[in-house]
Structure formats: structure tokens, C-alpha cells
Amino acid sequence: MPMNDEDPIPISLVANYIFCPRRAWLESVGESIDSEQMAHGFYDHRKVDRTGGASDADAFHAVNVRHEEWGISGKLDAAQMTDDGVVIREYKATPVKRAMTVTEAMRIQLALQASCLNDMGYRVAGTEIFFTTHHRRVEVDLNEDDYAAAKQAVDETRALINSDTAPDPLEDDPRCMRCSHVGICLPEERKLCAVTRRIVVSSPDNQVTHLTTPGAKAFSRAGRMVVFKEGEELASVPLDSIQGLQIHGNTDLSSGLIRELMWRDIPIMWCSGSGRLYGWSVPSYGPNGAQRVEQHVASHEGRLGLAREFIAAKIRNQTVLLRRSDRDNPALEQMRRIERQVENTNRWQDVLGLEGEAASLYFSQFGCLIKPEKRADWVWTARMRRPAPDPLNALLDYAYTLLLSDCVRAIVACGLDAHAGFLHSSNRNKPALALDLMEEFRAPIADSVVQTVVNNGEVRASGFVHSLGSTRMDDNTRKALVKAYERRMETELTHPMFGYKASWRRIVEIQARMILGYLDGSQARYKGIRIR
């Protein structure tokens, strides 16, 4: 159950319900998003969300109100005391349509605010909307129908947020076109077919920031992350530009920086210098708590459809990557046969067995991905892990750690538990769901990055340290691999399933949200990414 029935319902949530029930659901389970329109609203509210800042003794700003009987609460942007009673003013930005239109949701919101004041013993003399884009005030005359609709909206919102299932997304609805929550709702994508009506989703410029210099220390200063080593400033990055922070090896963070990043809901990942993900930090509060419980139940019961898709998509992508380098490779037809078997298997154990068979075939031919003229320096024998015995295995280990970190970030952003998976076992305390999700991205992202840095000469076989049968990258090689990986994640391509442009990092999060949609019932099944 997303919300306790005794908790007062925010008035803003009721207004969101009028606009779209699914958006209200997403808000109630803790999903939040930053958008240009919301940024306009926050900016315009800076002046009104002050206490004691009014120029008029009878004017009040940011007034908290509540209706005990209806079980709602909220905040008035502004209230003016007059001889006839209180005049309520609500501030609204209109950055999209540029029209001063009082919508149904606005009327409902004003009716709820007025009802709260009446319940608190104040007489309401009038209500109005101030459109900040136009700097114009529009009076709104409420009637009995508005108050009745407001009460009905409260009842319907309460029933919605206390429901055990998520409402279906809107279908072919113009409200989705500029909705701030479309990137997490994915209304068109839930049908798991090509999106014929493109919905605009803002793509932030923020990137994952990597700290790779051993012995460096980072801390927060005046809204920036500054990095020092031995008294020398190495970098200064605005905190607003950081989407995630990844720490490599012996690099320290100040407690103030950790706290600031957690306040901003920015995940921090720690990994070793050899490429092992140690852990991550996220805020205590996150979205989709009820869905997380359902995830654990589903993980315990098993979901064969998910396991099959993770592996079938993985084998397809391995086959495509191998075919691009060697179209006549004899392993291709065998891998296609195994993929078909996976899609039709009825036992989880058979999925794992077929995955192992395909992996053995794929890695037996992995050396074919390297250009012939470079194979003398980059000898490939077999896939071996921890410790990596040769440079190619060391590169793969580290690339897989970077990919795992992105999968963890995507899963955490959805509010799911990275440890409750459907293919990998949680018994050994591994991030099983993150490992599940990364299966379909291993070949097109991690393996492709390793292939690229070797074939393009971005890394050299001499850039590794060998000790007692293990091989590790030196500092320059690690930085080159991280740079190439980030370049890959920010690359935009045509989405293999939905047909629109998206970066690889965005596609990873979309797939994580496809898992969430399958678990919360708003999506019939899960479909993995298959490159062409």
C-alpha cells in the first residue's frame, strides 16, 4: 500500500490526480523528476515561500493549511486579509502554451485551499491565479460544483494511492506530450512496440563523474566538488552537473561532500583499483517502496519470463557483435540455435545451462573482435576472472564493473532493490538484479568498449602491471578505458525497440523501468534489448 490512510493527502497530489491519475500515483510512491517547467515554478515560488517577507502587514506567504475532516493539507502561495475575508492567490507559470488558462486542476486546487481555510474558521472572500510568465492576475469565481468536485477528487485520490496496483498509463493522450513525468511513466513504451507518437523527454547534460587519481581527496565548496592531491587542485566540478559519482581505488571523499550528494539524491559508487564494485550510498528515502516488497516476493517465487529475456537478449547481442567482425564465424549459427532454445525453455536451470553454453562459444571466438594486425600484442586464450591473467581479461573485468555501476544506478533510481534478482542468486549477497539487467548490455556496451579501445590504439598492451599471474591496468590505461566507456554511454542511437533516439545510459534506465512496470502490473511482460 503506497500511502497510510491516516496521512493527510497533499493538495498538490489531488491536483496531479485531476491532470493524470498515473502521475498522482507516481508522486505518491515517491517518484520525482526535475523538468524545465518545474524549475520555472520553483524559481517563481522563491519570493512567495518566505515567512515575514511581505510588504503588507495583512499579506501572508507560504501559509500551511489543513482540512481535518477531509484529511488533506497544503500550502497557500499567498493570502491577503481584507475586510470581507481572505483572498487566496496561487502562482502559476505557463512556459509551454503561453496562455493564461485556468485549468480544471487549478480550480480544484483553489477549492481545496478555500475549503481548508473555511474548516480552520476563516472566511474566504476570493481566489485568484497569478500567471508569473505574463505578470497578470486572473480572478477565479468558485461555485458549489467546484467544491463538490474538489471533495470527490479527494476521495478518488485517496482510493488511488491506497490501491495495491498502479493505474494504467494514458493512451495516445496529448497530456503526455510535455508531462514532466513522462520519462519515468513511459506511457507509450509500456506496449513494448515501436513508439509511433514521439513524446519529448528532456535529456539532462549531467554525466557520471569519475575520481580515478590515487591519493586524491574531494570535498564540497560553494556548490562545487573540488579535488585536491598534495595541495594541488586537480579539478573543480559544479555539483549541479553531476548525475552520479564513481570512486576508483584509494580516493577519499569528505563527509560534507557525501552529505551534500545524498541531499541532492546523487548516488556514489565505490570500486577497487582492479575493478570490483564494493558498494554504493543512496538517501534513506526512495520511490516505490510497495513495489520493492513485490519485487522480493517475485524474486522468491521466480519469474521465468524475466530470466529468459535477460539471457535471450544477451545471446542475441553477443551474436551480433561477433557477426560484425566475422560474418562467416562457425559459432554464429550455434549461438542462434541456443537463443531459440532459451526463448522456449520452461525451466530456470535450463536457462542457466544454455547461457553457459553460449558464453563458452562466444568467448572462444572473442579474439576475432580484435583486428588481425593487433592480435600479436593482445593474445586471447579464454575468459578468466579475478585475477585477470592477461590485459584483455583485465579490460573486460573493469568494463563490466563500470556497466554494473550504471545498472545499480538505474535500479536504485526506480526504487527497486539491486539485490533481489530473477536470474542470479541473492544467496551470496551479490547485487543480483543489477547483474540480471547488465546481461543484455554486456556485448553492446562493455565488450564493444574493450574492442574499441584496443582496435583504435587508445590503450596499449604495455600499459598493464603483471604480478604473480595477475594483470592490472596502470593509471593511464584505466583513465583511457573510463573515458571510452563514458563516451559510449553518452552515444545516442535509435532505440532498438521503440525507434527513437536515446543514449545508452538512458536505455539502461528505460530497461530498469520496464522491469518495474512488469512488477507493478502496468506492463504485461518484459522484453530485452536486442541490437541489430
Order of alpha helices (4+ residues) and beta strands (2+ residues): beta-alpha-alpha-alpha-beta-beta-beta-alpha-beta-beta-alpha-alpha-beta-beta-beta-beta-beta-beta-alpha-beta-beta-alpha-alpha-alpha-alpha-alpha-alpha-alpha-beta-beta-alpha-beta-beta-alpha
